[in-house]
Amino acid sequence: MTFYSFAKLAMRAFYKLFFRVEVYGEENIPKDSGYLLAPNHLSMYDPPLIGGFFPRMDLHAMSKKEAFDVWILKFILPRIKVFPVDRDGNDITAIKTSLKILKGGEGLLIFPEGTRNKKTDGTPLDAKPGVALIAIKAKVPIIPVTVDSTYKLFSKIKITYHPVVSLEEYEGQKLDSETYQKLTQSILQITYDHLAINQKG
């Protein structure tokens, strides 16, 4: 068993032990092509949750470069297919790594907001342009994902994989950063439209 497989099983077991996890929409996940996973991000528990329950075994992820300054994470993260990104600049290396992964037929997890959303009103942060930019350059579909939970002990966690979004019509066009940002924001909005906090009343 690889370290990656072990980590997935361990995370799955952890969340099943302490929460009630429900997963919907797995039929929307491509089986044999590259894909970009784009979830909302409300908690630090989101990344290991998604990694543990995602059914494919080829999911890579970006993480802020500062995480690699922690010695234990510097050891673990590369072994679970996580690579660093500089959130404060135009990280060409991270973009090239992303395109290589996706064009190789594997998957990539990117949180469109770039950081955790600490607001409590159910509205998203401003999205970063990267999700749309990378998906268009790599010519892969985007899977919006809603993670809906308070992460209170033994509470329900609902993971919903929405139908894929294709940005194929934009391929080959010269787009500016504002356009990429707006496209990514529209993807992000899909995830927030399905949060329970937005469906009260």
C-alpha positions in Angstrom: 0.0 0.0 0.0 1.3 3.4 -0.9 1.5 6.3 1.5 -1.2 8.1 -0.6 -3.6 5.1 -0.3 -2.9 4.8 3.4 -3.6 8.5 3.9 -6.9 8.3 2.0 -8.1 5.3 4.1 -7.0 7.0 7.4 -8.8 10.2 6.6 -11.9 8.3 5.5 -11.9 6.3 8.7 -11.4 9.4 10.8 -14.4 11.3 9.3 -16.6 8.2 9.4 -15.8 7.8 13.1 -16.6 11.3 14.2 -19.1 12.6 11.6 -22.0 11.3 9.5 -20.7 11.7 5.9 -23.1 11.7 2.9 -21.8 11.9 -0.6 -23.9 12.8 -3.7 -23.2 13.2 -7.4 -20.3 10.8 -7.8 -21.7 10.0 -11.2 -20.6 13.5 -12.3 -16.9 12.7 -11.9 -15.1 11.9 -15.1 -13.7 8.4 -15.1 -10.9 8.6 -17.6 -9.9 12.2 -18.3 -8.3 15.1 -16.5 -10.5 17.2 -14.3 -10.3 20.2 -12.0 -12.1 20.0 -8.6 -13.3 23.3 -7.4 -14.9 23.3 -3.9 -16.1 26.0 -1.5 -13.7 26.3 1.5 -15.2 27.0 5.0 -12.9 25.0 7.2 -9.4 23.6 7.5 -11.1 20.2 7.6 -12.1 20.5 4.0 -8.9 19.3 2.2 -8.4 16.0 4.0 -12.2 15.3 3.9 -12.2 15.7 0.1 -9.0 13.8 -0.3 -10.3 10.9 1.8 -13.7 10.5 0.1 -12.9 11.3 -3.5 -13.2 8.1 -5.4 -10.4 8.5 -7.9 -6.8 7.8 -6.8 -5.2 10.5 -8.9 -6.2 13.7 -7.2 -3.4 16.2 -6.7 -3.8 19.5 -4.8 -2.3 22.9 -4.4 -1.4 24.2 -0.9 0.0 27.5 0.2 3.8 27.5 0.2 3.9 28.4 3.9 2.5 25.0 4.8 5.8 23.4 3.5 7.7 25.4 6.1 6.3 23.0 8.8 8.7 20.1 9.0 6.0 17.3 9.3 3.9 18.8 6.5 7.0 19.2 4.3 7.4 15.4 4.7 3.7 14.4 4.2 2.4 16.8 1.6 4.5 15.7 -1.4 3.6 12.1 -0.6 -0.1 12.8 -0.9 0.3 14.6 -4.2 0.2 18.2 -2.8 2.5 20.9 -4.2 3.1 24.5 -3.1 1.7 27.7 -4.6 2.6 31.3 -3.9 -0.8 32.9 -3.2 0.7 36.4 -3.3 2.1 36.3 -6.8 1.8 34.9 -10.3 3.3 31.5 -9.5 4.4 30.2 -13.0 5.9 27.0 -11.5 2.6 26.0 -9.9 0.7 26.8 -13.1 3.1 24.6 -15.1 2.8 21.8 -12.6 -1.0 22.1 -12.7 -1.1 21.9 -16.5 1.2 18.9 -16.6 -1.1 17.0 -14.1 -4.3 17.8 -16.0 -2.9 17.1 -19.5 -1.6 13.8 -18.1 -5.3 12.8 -17.5 -5.2 13.2 -13.7 -7.1 15.5 -11.3 -6.3 18.7 -9.5 -8.0 20.2 -6.4 -8.0 24.0 -6.2 -10.1 26.1 -3.8 -11.3 29.0 -6.0 -11.3 31.4 -3.1 -7.6 30.7 -2.4 -8.2 30.6 1.4 -10.8 29.8 4.0 -14.0 31.8 4.0 -14.7 32.9 7.5 -17.8 34.8 6.8 -21.0 33.5 8.3 -23.6 34.9 5.9 -23.3 32.1 3.3 -21.7 34.3 0.6 -18.4 33.6 -1.2 -15.2 35.5 -1.1 -13.9 37.0 -4.4 -12.6 34.1 -6.4 -9.0 34.0 -7.7 -8.8 33.7 -11.5 -6.7 30.5 -11.4 -9.4 27.8 -11.7 -10.8 29.1 -15.0 -7.4 30.0 -16.4 -5.9 26.5 -15.7 -9.0 24.6 -16.8 -9.1 26.5 -20.1 -5.4 26.1 -20.8 -5.5 22.4 -19.9 -8.8 21.8 -21.8 -10.4 19.9 -18.9 -13.8 20.1 -17.3 -14.4 21.7 -13.9 -16.4 19.9 -11.1 -17.9 22.3 -8.7 -18.1 20.8 -5.2 -20.2 21.8 -2.2 -18.9 20.8 1.2 -21.7 21.6 3.7 -21.0 21.1 7.4 -20.4 22.8 10.7 -17.9 20.1 11.6 -19.5 19.8 15.0 -18.7 16.4 16.5 -21.0 13.7 15.1 -22.8 16.2 12.9 -23.6 15.6 9.2 -21.2 16.4 6.4 -22.6 16.6 3.0 -20.4 16.4 -0.1 -22.0 17.2 -3.4 -20.3 16.8 -6.8 -22.2 19.0 -9.2 -22.4 18.3 -13.0 -19.2 19.3 -14.8 -18.8 22.8 -16.2 -17.0 23.1 -19.5 -15.3 26.3 -20.6 -14.4 24.9 -24.0 -15.9 27.9 -25.8 -13.1 30.0 -24.3 -10.3 27.8 -25.5 -7.8 29.5 -27.8 -9.1 33.0 -26.9 -6.9 35.7 -25.3 -8.6 36.5 -22.1 -7.7 39.0 -19.4 -7.4 38.3 -15.7 -10.8 40.0 -15.0 -12.6 37.5 -17.4 -10.9 34.5 -15.8 -11.9 35.9 -12.4 -15.6 36.3 -13.4 -15.6 32.7 -14.9 -14.2 31.3 -11.7 -16.6 33.3 -9.6 -19.5 31.7 -11.5 -18.1 28.3 -10.7 -17.7 29.2 -7.1 -21.3 30.5 -6.9 -22.6 27.1 -7.9 -21.1 25.6 -4.7 -22.5 28.3 -2.5 -26.0 28.1 -4.0 -26.2 24.6 -2.4 -25.1 25.5 1.1 -27.8 24.9 3.8 -27.2 28.4 5.2 -28.5 29.8 1.9 -31.6 27.7 2.0 -33.1 28.7 5.3 -36.3 30.6 5.4 
